[in-house]
């Protein structure tokens, strides 16, 4: 991160991290999600918000945020689903690492920096982590309780992918949501 003559922080030509956020009709959650990215302690990232044909004012909110922060870009497509939006993000990503965030999620302030540090320090292709399900009262608590994304009893470890996968499967701690992975973009492109 560099500073200009006014002391404002600006991004280098190429960000270290690309955050890809598919957005479809989540205007009620969008401000919290975007703000949690833009307020990260690690600042050298870009946020690619892919408007997936929203009809609820999400695109307007995204454009407002993008007008305030040069690290954010808004791309639009007809509604084709989150996977198609993520693929657009991959094709436009400039970062060395990529994180796929849903538009109703909230990141801890140090999430990107922590994941980046693990990848750089330990020279790993990806980091996966846990999440907590939040309920704003919209959903039945019993339903929310079924979505537990915490791997209790699993220590922090560095292992080859196959060994990690087998260990997590045996302990019933394997979760596959893409929004629990921070990935080296070259590795992702290489494996397709």
Backbone as ProteinMPNN parsed JSONL, in Angstrom:
{"seq_chain_A": "XXXXXXXXXXXXXXXXXXXXXXXXXXXXXXXXXXXXXXXXXXXXXXXXXXXXXXXXXXXXXXXXXXXXXXXXXXXXXXXXXXXXXXXXXXXXXXXXXXXXXXXXXXXXXXXXXXXXXXXXXXXXXXXXXXXXXXXXXXXXXXXXXXXXXXXXXXXXXXXXXXXXXXXXXXXXXXXXXXXXXXXXXXXXXXXX", "coords_chain_A": {"N_chain_A": [[0.847, -1.165, 0.0], [0.591, 2.156, -0.851], [1.065, 5.719, -0.264], [-0.451, 8.794, -1.246], [0.248, 12.313, -1.978], [-1.521, 13.551, -0.247], [-1.656, 11.878, 1.85], [-3.46, 9.845, 1.694], [-4.281, 6.407, 1.374], [-3.295, 4.368, -1.316], [-3.641, 1.872, -3.881], [-1.148, -0.378, -5.16], [-0.134, -0.925, -8.605], [-0.911, -3.574, -9.196], [-3.063, -5.56, -7.404], [-2.615, -7.597, -4.481], [-4.577, -9.359, -3.693], [-7.662, -10.555, -4.956], [-10.995, -10.047, -4.385], [-13.913, -11.647, -5.06], [-17.243, -11.013, -5.506], [-20.275, -12.271, -6.03], [-23.45, -10.887, -6.763], [-26.82, -10.951, -6.153], [-29.813, -9.62, -5.762], [-29.529, -8.792, -2.979], [-29.732, -6.477, -1.481], [-30.408, -5.751, 1.125], [-28.367, -6.746, 2.716], [-26.046, -5.919, 1.614], [-24.546, -3.494, 2.15], [-23.28, -4.039, 4.624], [-21.726, -6.265, 3.91], [-20.005, -5.305, 1.821], [-18.733, -3.182, 3.159], [-17.357, -4.633, 5.11], [-15.351, -5.766, 3.61], [-14.013, -3.555, 2.447], [-12.97, -2.351, 4.692], [-10.839, -3.843, 5.573], [-7.86, -4.776, 7.366], [-5.656, -5.382, 5.851], [-4.797, -3.819, 2.982], [-4.193, -4.014, 0.22], [-5.881, -4.941, -2.119], [-8.385, -5.869, -4.549], [-11.841, -5.418, -5.073], [-14.148, -7.165, -6.756], [-17.277, -6.796, -7.678], [-19.865, -8.628, -8.86], [-22.636, -7.995, -10.442], [-25.419, -9.887, -10.734], [-27.743, -9.653, -12.427], [-29.508, -8.325, -10.685], [-32.58, -7.04, -9.297], [-33.411, -5.461, -7.266], [-32.297, -3.055, -6.43], [-29.698, -3.484, -5.768], [-27.585, -3.121, -7.626], [-27.439, -0.317, -7.845], [-26.589, 0.359, -5.203], [-24.096, -0.915, -5.209], [-22.764, 0.567, -7.181], [-22.676, 3.035, -5.896], [-20.923, 2.479, -3.727], [-18.616, 1.794, -5.194], [-17.989, 4.213, -6.365], [-16.827, 5.532, -4.301], [-14.512, 4.205, -3.578], [-11.57, 3.297, -5.068], [-10.622, 0.712, -5.209], [-12.643, -0.964, -5.762], [-14.579, -2.578, -8.229], [-17.386, -2.756, -10.391], [-19.139, -5.133, -12.138], [-21.521, -6.219, -14.539], [-23.985, -8.655, -15.402], [-26.46, -10.627, -17.13], [-28.83, -12.496, -15.205], [-27.295, -15.354, -14.272], [-26.469, -16.955, -12.312], [-24.527, -17.702, -9.299], [-22.14, -19.181, -9.725], [-21.475, -18.672, -12.417], [-21.082, -15.931, -12.206], [-18.872, -15.898, -10.503], [-16.994, -17.061, -12.203], [-16.729, -15.025, -14.103], [-15.501, -13.171, -12.448], [-13.059, -14.51, -11.919], [-11.94, -14.396, -14.479], [-11.438, -11.686, -14.708], [-9.79, -11.044, -12.628], [-7.015, -9.533, -10.996], [-5.344, -9.997, -8.936], [-2.899, -11.876, -6.965], [-3.889, -13.749, -5.31], [-7.118, -15.178, -4.611], [-10.37, -14.638, -3.355], [-13.594, -15.781, -2.773], [-16.485, -14.265, -1.98], [-19.694, -14.263, -0.565], [-22.522, -12.092, -1.049], [-23.991, -11.657, 1.207], [-22.421, -12.077, 3.338], [-20.082, -11.437, 6.023], [-16.88, -10.296, 6.652], [-14.275, -10.818, 9.057], [-12.205, -8.171, 10.267], [-9.468, -8.675, 9.889], [-9.286, -10.811, 8.173], [-8.509, -11.167, 5.378], [-5.804, -10.38, 5.456], [-4.731, -12.205, 7.312], [-5.129, -14.692, 6.01], [-3.622, -14.221, 3.697], [-1.069, -13.915, 4.815], [-0.606, -16.52, 5.855], [-0.54, -17.988, 3.43], [1.682, -16.831, 2.075], [3.801, -17.041, 3.968], [3.887, -19.805, 4.569], [3.952, -20.902, 2.093], [1.707, -22.062, 0.706], [-0.984, -23.348, -1.347], [-3.635, -22.856, -0.847], [-5.802, -21.64, 1.753], [-8.065, -22.741, 4.114], [-10.886, -21.947, 6.122], [-12.982, -21.362, 9.012], [-16.46, -20.509, 9.59], [-19.035, -18.514, 11.031], [-22.477, -18.836, 11.442], [-24.781, -16.323, 11.092], [-27.809, -14.98, 12.337], [-30.275, -12.867, 11.421], [-32.787, -12.81, 12.333], [-34.468, -13.371, 10.315], [-34.58, -16.005, 9.551], [-35.591, -19.291, 10.614], [-34.445, -20.353, 13.718], [-33.764, -23.032, 14.241], [-33.221, -23.988, 11.694], [-30.982, -22.43, 11.0], [-29.156, -23.358, 12.895], [-28.456, -25.812, 11.827], [-26.557, -25.273, 9.963], [-23.527, -25.408, 10.522], [-20.405, -24.225, 10.446], [-17.981, -24.657, 11.712], [-14.948, -26.119, 12.517], [-14.446, -27.732, 14.98], [-12.026, -29.163, 17.149], [-10.142, -29.636, 15.22], [-6.886, -28.967, 14.54], [-4.768, -26.214, 13.546], [-3.115, -26.798, 10.564], [-0.612, -27.793, 8.19], [-0.722, -29.497, 5.31], [-0.374, -31.854, 2.59], [-2.76, -31.624, -0.108], [-4.412, -33.965, -0.635], [-4.06, -35.536, 1.704], [-5.037, -33.766, 3.614], [-7.707, -33.552, 2.785], [-8.584, -36.243, 3.147], [-8.259, -36.503, 5.953], [-10.069, -34.571, 6.912], [-12.472, -35.576, 5.875], [-12.676, -38.049, 7.242], [-13.056, -37.153, 9.83], [-15.451, -35.892, 9.652], [-15.399, -33.168, 9.082], [-15.192, -31.811, 6.737], [-15.964, -29.146, 4.714], [-17.389, -27.772, 1.886], [-18.01, -25.178, 0.817], [-17.162, -22.516, -1.338], [-16.692, -20.036, -0.318], [-15.247, -20.397, 1.96], [-12.631, -20.603, 1.388], [-9.377, -19.424, 0.594], [-7.436, -18.711, -2.051], [-4.544, -19.374, -4.053], [-4.285, -17.735, -7.009], [-2.954, -18.49, -9.395], [-2.618, -21.236, -8.953], [-5.315, -22.023, -8.895], [-6.107, -21.402, -11.535], [-4.4, -23.138, -12.888], [-5.326, -25.705, -12.164], [-7.818, -25.578, -13.16]], "CA_chain_A": [[0.0, 0.0, 0.0], [1.34, 3.398, -0.962], [0.293, 6.914, 0.087], [-0.254, 9.929, -2.14], [0.696, 13.524, -1.277], [-2.504, 13.899, 0.784], [-1.601, 10.885, 2.91], [-4.46, 8.803, 1.469], [-3.706, 5.136, 0.938], [-3.658, 3.951, -2.666], [-3.216, 0.531, -4.217], [-0.144, -0.527, -6.199], [-0.739, -1.252, -9.892], [-1.56, -4.875, -9.145], [-3.389, -5.946, -6.039], [-2.201, -8.934, -4.05], [-5.768, -10.194, -3.497], [-8.924, -10.203, -5.605], [-12.202, -10.557, -3.736], [-14.998, -11.734, -6.037], [-18.52, -11.054, -4.802], [-21.5, -12.326, -6.835], [-24.547, -10.173, -6.093], [-28.156, -11.088, -6.724], [-30.932, -9.213, -4.9], [-29.167, -8.825, -1.555], [-29.544, -5.09, -1.068], [-30.557, -5.644, 2.577], [-27.125, -7.175, 3.361], [-24.928, -5.484, 0.79], [-23.693, -2.491, 2.794], [-22.442, -4.708, 5.63], [-20.766, -7.132, 3.218], [-19.005, -4.481, 1.134], [-17.959, -2.459, 4.162], [-16.437, -5.553, 5.785], [-14.201, -5.951, 2.726], [-13.283, -2.299, 2.274], [-12.344, -1.971, 5.965], [-9.839, -4.837, 5.966], [-6.571, -4.248, 7.813], [-4.785, -5.562, 4.688], [-5.47, -2.95, 2.026], [-3.805, -4.168, -1.174], [-6.81, -5.875, -2.752], [-9.457, -5.313, -5.361], [-13.136, -6.054, -4.867], [-14.935, -7.255, -7.983], [-18.674, -7.116, -7.399], [-20.491, -9.058, -10.109], [-24.089, -7.902, -10.356], [-25.957, -11.014, -11.484], [-29.118, -9.368, -12.849], [-30.347, -7.903, -9.551], [-33.725, -6.163, -9.587], [-33.848, -4.881, -5.988], [-31.507, -1.879, -6.063], [-28.32, -3.88, -5.435], [-26.644, -2.497, -8.554], [-27.308, 1.088, -7.443], [-25.756, 0.396, -3.995], [-22.732, -1.268, -5.609], [-22.187, 1.721, -7.881], [-22.377, 4.057, -4.882], [-19.704, 2.066, -3.042], [-17.481, 1.85, -6.131], [-17.636, 5.615, -6.6], [-16.102, 6.017, -3.121], [-13.278, 3.466, -3.323], [-11.023, 2.828, -6.354], [-10.307, -0.716, -5.168], [-13.856, -1.724, -6.09], [-15.132, -2.501, -9.581], [-18.69, -3.398, -10.533], [-19.409, -5.718, -13.447], [-22.9, -6.708, -14.575], [-24.368, -9.668, -16.371], [-27.805, -11.15, -16.938], [-28.841, -13.502, -14.152], [-26.812, -16.678, -14.689], [-26.106, -17.69, -11.107], [-23.295, -17.339, -8.593], [-20.958, -19.81, -10.343], [-21.138, -17.906, -13.622], [-20.54, -14.646, -11.741], [-17.51, -16.156, -10.004], [-16.136, -17.268, -13.369], [-16.429, -13.683, -14.626], [-14.516, -12.612, -11.529], [-11.768, -15.155, -12.175], [-11.392, -13.898, -15.745], [-11.076, -10.274, -14.556], [-8.958, -10.888, -11.432], [-5.638, -9.067, -11.145], [-4.587, -10.364, -7.739], [-2.166, -13.134, -6.891], [-4.761, -14.641, -4.558], [-8.528, -14.88, -4.853], [-11.327, -15.042, -2.327], [-14.982, -15.664, -3.227], [-17.326, -13.89, -0.839], [-21.099, -14.029, -0.891], [-22.924, -10.711, -0.767], [-24.656, -11.568, 2.505], [-21.417, -12.468, 4.318], [-19.296, -10.386, 6.669], [-15.523, -10.741, 6.971], [-13.548, -10.188, 10.149], [-11.336, -7.116, 9.732], [-8.127, -9.156, 9.565], [-9.413, -12.083, 7.448], [-7.673, -11.208, 4.176], [-4.403, -10.303, 5.857], [-4.354, -13.454, 7.955], [-5.027, -15.721, 4.964], [-2.48, -13.858, 2.848], [0.153, -14.215, 5.567], [-0.432, -17.975, 5.858], [-0.132, -18.441, 2.093], [3.045, -16.369, 1.777], [4.77, -17.578, 4.929], [3.98, -21.264, 4.503], [3.985, -21.269, 0.672], [0.615, -23.002, 0.436], [-1.848, -22.968, -2.465], [-4.894, -22.328, -0.338], [-6.114, -21.68, 3.174], [-9.495, -22.782, 4.379], [-11.158, -21.464, 7.466], [-14.333, -21.582, 9.515], [-17.398, -19.385, 9.565], [-20.137, -18.545, 11.986], [-23.74, -18.48, 10.818], [-25.48, -15.258, 11.805], [-29.236, -14.939, 12.052], [-30.836, -11.537, 11.655], [-34.188, -12.997, 12.69], [-35.209, -13.699, 9.098], [-34.667, -17.456, 9.378], [-35.89, -20.131, 11.767], [-33.199, -20.668, 14.429], [-33.451, -24.456, 14.074], [-32.605, -24.124, 10.375], [-29.658, -21.808, 11.066], [-28.287, -24.229, 13.687], [-28.007, -26.924, 10.994], [-25.422, -24.813, 9.164], [-22.404, -25.192, 11.417], [-19.179, -24.205, 9.645], [-16.826, -24.631, 12.607], [-14.258, -27.405, 12.574], [-13.915, -27.906, 16.327], [-11.196, -30.349, 17.296], [-9.151, -29.703, 14.139], [-5.847, -27.979, 14.772], [-4.196, -25.591, 12.363], [-2.141, -27.729, 10.025], [-0.188, -27.684, 6.8], [-0.639, -30.857, 4.793], [-0.724, -31.964, 1.166], [-4.198, -31.569, -0.326], [-5.085, -35.266, -0.488], [-4.027, -35.918, 3.112], [-5.964, -32.877, 4.304], [-9.049, -33.963, 2.393], [-8.894, -37.509, 3.813], [-8.398, -36.261, 7.392], [-11.317, -33.852, 7.155], [-13.59, -36.491, 5.609], [-12.751, -39.027, 8.333], [-13.528, -36.497, 11.052], [-16.711, -35.197, 9.305], [-15.133, -31.73, 9.175], [-14.977, -31.249, 5.408], [-17.001, -28.247, 4.211], [-16.954, -27.419, 0.537], [-18.344, -23.857, 0.263], [-16.021, -21.788, -1.887], [-16.444, -18.85, 0.496], [-14.387, -20.761, 3.088], [-11.302, -20.849, 0.812], [-8.534, -18.336, 0.104], [-6.728, -19.549, -3.017], [-3.549, -18.827, -4.964], [-4.983, -17.659, -8.291], [-2.245, -19.314, -10.386], [-2.974, -22.624, -8.654], [-6.702, -22.217, -9.338], [-6.124, -21.42, -13.001], [-3.679, -24.326, -13.338], [-6.146, -26.91, -11.994], [-9.054, -25.386, -13.917]], "C_chain_A": [[0.894, 1.23, 0.0], [0.461, 4.555, -0.517], [0.574, 8.005, -0.923], [0.127, 11.16, -1.319], [-0.264, 13.97, -0.18], [-2.483, 12.924, 1.955], [-2.633, 9.782, 2.747], [-3.778, 7.551, 0.953], [-4.222, 4.788, -0.449], [-3.058, 2.579, -2.943], [-2.091, 0.585, -5.249], [-0.861, -0.908, -7.489], [-1.477, -2.581, -9.876], [-1.836, -5.246, -7.705], [-2.853, -7.34, -5.725], [-3.399, -9.886, -4.018], [-6.912, -9.656, -4.337], [-10.048, -10.854, -4.82], [-13.303, -10.509, -4.784], [-16.3, -11.93, -5.276], [-19.685, -11.104, -5.797], [-22.63, -11.651, -6.059], [-25.835, -10.404, -6.857], [-29.191, -10.783, -5.652], [-30.633, -9.368, -3.409], [-28.967, -7.422, -0.99], [-29.63, -4.931, 0.453], [-29.252, -5.966, 3.323], [-25.887, -6.545, 2.746], [-23.998, -4.488, 1.477], [-22.759, -3.139, 3.81], [-21.366, -5.559, 4.971], [-19.643, -6.306, 2.584], [-18.127, -3.754, 2.145], [-16.958, -3.382, 4.86], [-15.218, -5.881, 4.92], [-13.37, -4.676, 2.681], [-12.579, -1.831, 3.545], [-11.32, -2.987, 6.456], [-8.544, -4.164, 6.411], [-5.512, -4.395, 6.723], [-5.459, -4.815, 3.542], [-5.168, -3.171, 0.558], [-4.632, -5.268, -1.85], [-7.698, -5.112, -3.721], [-10.718, -6.094, -5.023], [-13.884, -5.996, -6.182], [-16.335, -7.697, -7.59], [-19.341, -7.425, -8.733], [-21.996, -9.027, -9.91], [-24.684, -8.937, -11.301], [-27.439, -10.798, -11.81], [-30.043, -8.96, -11.724], [-31.449, -6.95, -9.987], [-34.169, -5.39, -8.355], [-33.079, -3.635, -5.571], [-30.066, -2.219, -5.696], [-27.3, -3.194, -6.336], [-26.405, -1.034, -8.187], [-26.395, 1.212, -6.22], [-24.301, 0.076, -4.339], [-22.045, -0.092, -6.283], [-21.852, 2.845, -6.909], [-21.077, 3.724, -4.151], [-18.49, 2.224, -3.949], [-17.049, 3.285, -6.401], [-16.814, 6.202, -5.45], [-14.745, 5.344, -2.918], [-12.753, 2.877, -4.631], [-10.643, 1.347, -6.364], [-11.494, -1.578, -5.596], [-14.273, -1.472, -7.528], [-16.452, -3.26, -9.609], [-18.833, -3.861, -11.974], [-20.834, -6.25, -13.408], [-23.085, -7.75, -15.658], [-25.845, -9.991, -16.152], [-27.728, -12.234, -15.882], [-28.466, -14.874, -14.707], [-26.355, -17.5, -13.498], [-24.733, -17.328, -10.566], [-22.05, -17.949, -9.239], [-20.522, -19.06, -11.591], [-20.545, -16.555, -13.251], [-19.113, -14.827, -11.216], [-16.546, -16.374, -11.165], [-15.786, -15.952, -14.05], [-15.357, -13.037, -13.753], [-13.13, -13.197, -11.738], [-11.134, -14.58, -13.436], [-10.905, -12.456, -15.643], [-10.088, -10.026, -13.416], [-7.539, -10.47, -11.774], [-4.749, -9.505, -9.989], [-3.817, -11.657, -7.891], [-2.984, -14.2, -6.166], [-6.199, -14.219, -4.796], [-9.367, -15.412, -3.696], [-12.726, -14.781, -2.872], [-15.871, -15.428, -2.018], [-18.754, -13.718, -1.305], [-21.508, -12.641, -0.416], [-23.784, -10.572, 0.485], [-23.726, -12.038, 3.623], [-20.743, -11.237, 4.905], [-17.944, -10.987, 7.031], [-15.018, -10.075, 8.242], [-12.533, -9.234, 9.54], [-9.948, -7.609, 9.306], [-8.14, -10.429, 8.719], [-8.485, -12.156, 6.24], [-6.191, -11.211, 4.527], [-3.905, -11.591, 6.483], [-4.171, -14.563, 6.922], [-3.825, -15.48, 4.062], [-1.17, -14.235, 3.534], [0.415, -15.718, 5.613], [0.069, -18.462, 4.496], [1.302, -18.057, 1.781], [4.069, -17.043, 2.684], [4.988, -19.074, 4.745], [4.008, -21.796, 3.075], [2.956, -22.352, 0.344], [-0.277, -22.45, -0.679], [-3.193, -22.437, -2.013], [-4.966, -22.465, 1.175], [-7.616, -21.84, 3.269], [-9.727, -22.469, 5.843], [-12.619, -21.7, 7.81], [-15.182, -20.325, 9.372], [-18.445, -19.596, 10.643], [-21.399, -18.101, 11.259], [-24.446, -17.445, 11.691], [-26.946, -15.263, 11.404], [-29.768, -13.565, 12.415], [-32.317, -11.606, 12.031], [-35.054, -13.382, 11.511], [-35.481, -15.189, 8.993], [-35.0, -18.135, 10.698], [-34.57, -20.539, 12.417], [-32.799, -22.125, 14.276], [-32.776, -24.701, 12.726], [-31.186, -23.575, 10.395], [-28.684, -22.701, 11.821], [-27.759, -25.414, 12.881], [-26.787, -26.556, 10.153], [-24.282, -24.41, 10.088], [-21.119, -25.321, 10.6], [-17.94, -24.067, 10.52], [-16.249, -26.031, 12.707], [-13.633, -27.588, 13.953], [-13.119, -29.203, 16.389], [-10.171, -30.529, 16.187], [-8.144, -28.582, 14.375], [-5.4, -27.361, 13.443], [-3.088, -26.497, 11.849], [-1.796, -27.385, 8.591], [0.049, -29.106, 6.324], [-0.85, -30.814, 3.289], [-2.241, -32.079, 1.02], [-4.919, -32.873, -0.094], [-5.153, -35.694, 0.977], [-4.993, -35.056, 3.929], [-7.397, -33.302, 4.05], [-9.464, -35.24, 3.126], [-9.11, -37.316, 5.311], [-9.719, -35.567, 7.705], [-12.536, -34.739, 6.901], [-13.773, -37.476, 6.76], [-13.316, -38.418, 9.612], [-14.842, -35.753, 10.846], [-16.565, -33.686, 9.43], [-14.855, -31.099, 7.815], [-16.187, -30.423, 5.007], [-16.527, -27.742, 2.863], [-17.32, -26.024, 0.052], [-17.098, -23.079, -0.158], [-15.706, -20.554, -1.04], [-15.721, -19.168, 1.8], [-12.96, -21.034, 2.628], [-10.656, -19.552, 0.336], [-7.492, -19.03, -0.761], [-5.69, -18.756, -3.814], [-4.165, -18.868, -6.362], [-4.281, -18.47, -9.383], [-2.548, -20.79, -10.191], [-4.391, -22.917, -9.164], [-6.791, -22.298, -10.857], [-5.461, -22.68, -13.553], [-4.551, -25.573, -13.238], [-7.5, -26.788, -12.693], [-10.285, -25.416, -13.047]], "O_chain_A": [[1.847, 1.315, 0.775], [-0.755, 4.4, -0.401], [1.699, 8.137, -1.407], [0.308, 11.066, -0.106], [0.138, 14.696, 0.728], [-3.201, 13.111, 2.936], [-2.688, 8.868, 3.571], [-2.815, 7.623, 0.188], [-5.415, 4.895, -0.73], [-2.081, 2.179, -2.31], [-2.068, 1.469, -6.106], [-2.06, -1.184, -7.474], [-2.547, -2.708, -10.472], [-0.926, -5.244, -6.876], [-2.665, -8.158, -6.626], [-3.254, -11.079, -4.285], [-7.112, -8.444, -4.421], [-10.053, -12.068, -4.614], [-13.594, -9.447, -5.334], [-16.45, -12.878, -4.506], [-20.048, -10.069, -6.356], [-22.751, -11.824, -4.846], [-25.937, -10.098, -8.045], [-29.418, -11.585, -4.746], [-31.394, -9.998, -2.674], [-28.124, -7.213, -0.119], [-28.977, -4.048, 1.009], [-29.057, -5.502, 4.447], [-24.797, -6.635, 3.311], [-22.779, -4.629, 1.391], [-21.57, -2.82, 3.849], [-20.22, -5.574, 5.422], [-18.464, -6.59, 2.796], [-16.906, -3.718, 1.994], [-15.841, -2.966, 5.168], [-14.165, -6.236, 5.449], [-12.152, -4.72, 2.858], [-11.679, -0.994, 3.475], [-10.97, -2.989, 7.636], [-8.176, -3.109, 5.895], [-4.566, -3.608, 6.677], [-6.583, -5.15, 3.169], [-5.826, -2.569, -0.291], [-4.144, -6.368, -2.111], [-7.752, -3.883, -3.713], [-10.662, -7.287, -4.724], [-14.217, -4.916, -6.67], [-16.544, -8.85, -7.212], [-19.377, -6.58, -9.627], [-22.567, -9.922, -9.286], [-24.481, -8.875, -12.514], [-28.28, -11.645, -11.511], [-31.244, -9.219, -11.791], [-31.279, -6.16, -10.916], [-35.205, -4.725, -8.391], [-33.215, -3.202, -4.427], [-29.293, -1.326, -5.349], [-26.261, -2.735, -5.86], [-25.265, -0.571, -8.221], [-25.518, 2.076, -6.195], [-23.382, 0.715, -3.826], [-20.887, 0.212, -5.995], [-20.846, 3.533, -7.083], [-20.224, 4.595, -3.976], [-17.453, 2.73, -3.52], [-15.87, 3.543, -6.641], [-16.18, 7.246, -5.606], [-13.912, 5.853, -2.167], [-13.421, 2.043, -5.241], [-10.371, 0.789, -7.427], [-11.355, -2.788, -5.77], [-14.32, -0.334, -7.994], [-16.612, -4.277, -8.935], [-18.669, -3.079, -12.911], [-21.305, -6.685, -12.358], [-22.422, -7.723, -16.695], [-26.409, -9.665, -15.107], [-26.669, -12.831, -15.682], [-29.201, -15.473, -15.492], [-25.899, -18.631, -13.666], [-23.899, -16.74, -11.255], [-21.008, -17.296, -9.295], [-19.329, -18.837, -11.799], [-19.612, -16.084, -13.902], [-18.249, -13.988, -11.468], [-15.403, -15.919, -11.115], [-14.663, -15.781, -14.524], [-14.417, -12.428, -14.264], [-12.137, -12.469, -11.735], [-9.934, -14.308, -13.464], [-10.042, -12.044, -16.419], [-9.601, -8.906, -13.259], [-6.935, -10.984, -12.716], [-3.526, -9.39, -10.069], [-4.047, -12.434, -8.818], [-2.796, -15.397, -6.382], [-6.477, -13.068, -5.135], [-9.105, -16.481, -3.145], [-13.011, -13.693, -3.372], [-15.992, -16.285, -1.143], [-19.0, -13.092, -2.335], [-20.911, -12.087, 0.508], [-24.257, -9.477, 0.789], [-24.181, -12.359, 4.721], [-20.826, -10.14, 4.353], [-17.872, -12.054, 7.64], [-15.298, -8.901, 8.483], [-12.053, -9.457, 8.429], [-9.323, -7.001, 8.438], [-7.099, -11.066, 8.562], [-7.742, -13.128, 6.1], [-5.415, -11.971, 3.948], [-2.783, -12.023, 6.217], [-3.177, -15.289, 6.953], [-3.102, -16.412, 3.707], [-0.274, -14.803, 2.911], [1.554, -16.146, 5.427], [1.003, -19.261, 4.428], [2.063, -18.88, 1.272], [5.085, -17.554, 2.212], [6.121, -19.555, 4.761], [4.081, -23.007, 2.865], [3.281, -23.401, -0.213], [-0.317, -21.244, -0.921], [-3.823, -21.651, -2.721], [-4.285, -23.291, 1.782], [-8.361, -21.147, 2.576], [-8.865, -22.702, 6.69], [-13.392, -22.183, 6.983], [-14.685, -19.239, 9.075], [-18.693, -20.714, 11.094], [-21.388, -17.101, 10.541], [-24.677, -17.671, 12.879], [-27.276, -15.525, 10.247], [-29.717, -13.153, 13.574], [-33.011, -10.59, 12.046], [-36.235, -13.687, 11.675], [-36.488, -15.602, 8.418], [-34.716, -17.602, 11.771], [-33.669, -21.021, 11.73], [-31.61, -22.428, 14.188], [-31.866, -25.524, 12.625], [-30.276, -24.204, 9.854], [-27.517, -22.801, 11.444], [-26.712, -25.965, 13.222], [-26.067, -27.438, 9.685], [-24.096, -23.232, 10.396], [-20.789, -26.406, 10.121], [-16.961, -23.437, 10.121], [-16.967, -27.001, 12.95], [-12.408, -27.599, 14.076], [-13.481, -30.204, 15.771], [-9.402, -31.49, 16.215], [-8.5, -27.404, 14.406], [-5.628, -27.919, 12.37], [-2.219, -26.915, 12.614], [-2.583, -26.767, 7.874], [0.897, -29.825, 6.853], [-1.431, -29.865, 2.764], [-2.922, -32.573, 1.919], [-5.947, -32.892, 0.582], [-6.194, -36.164, 1.438], [-5.68, -35.554, 4.821], [-8.202, -33.402, 4.975], [-10.568, -35.315, 3.665], [-10.034, -37.894, 5.883], [-10.408, -35.936, 8.656], [-13.522, -34.661, 7.633], [-14.896, -37.711, 7.204], [-13.983, -39.104, 10.387], [-15.307, -35.059, 11.75], [-17.503, -33.001, 9.838], [-14.343, -29.983, 7.74], [-17.307, -30.933, 4.964], [-15.377, -27.328, 2.723], [-16.958, -25.693, -1.077], [-16.115, -23.003, 0.579], [-14.571, -20.077, -1.045], [-15.593, -18.297, 2.66], [-12.166, -21.619, 3.365], [-11.316, -18.694, -0.25], [-6.735, -19.86, -0.258], [-5.93, -17.612, -4.198], [-4.529, -19.941, -6.842], [-4.952, -19.079, -10.216], [-2.717, -21.52, -11.167], [-4.625, -23.949, -9.793], [-7.475, -23.167, -11.398], [-5.902, -23.227, -14.563], [-4.521, -26.415, -14.135], [-8.238, -27.767, -12.808], [-11.399, -25.267, -13.549]]}, "name": "protein", "num_of_chains": 1, "seq": "XXXXXXXXXXXXXXXXXXXXXXXXXXXXXXXXXXXXXXXXXXXXXXXXXXXXXXXXXXXXXXXXXXXXXXXXXXXXXXXXXXXXXXXXXXXXXXXXXXXXXXXXXXXXXXXXXXXXXXXXXXXXXXXXXXXXXXXXXXXXXXXXXXXXXXXXXXXXXXXXXXXXXXXXXXXXXXXXXXXXXXXXXXXXXXXX"}
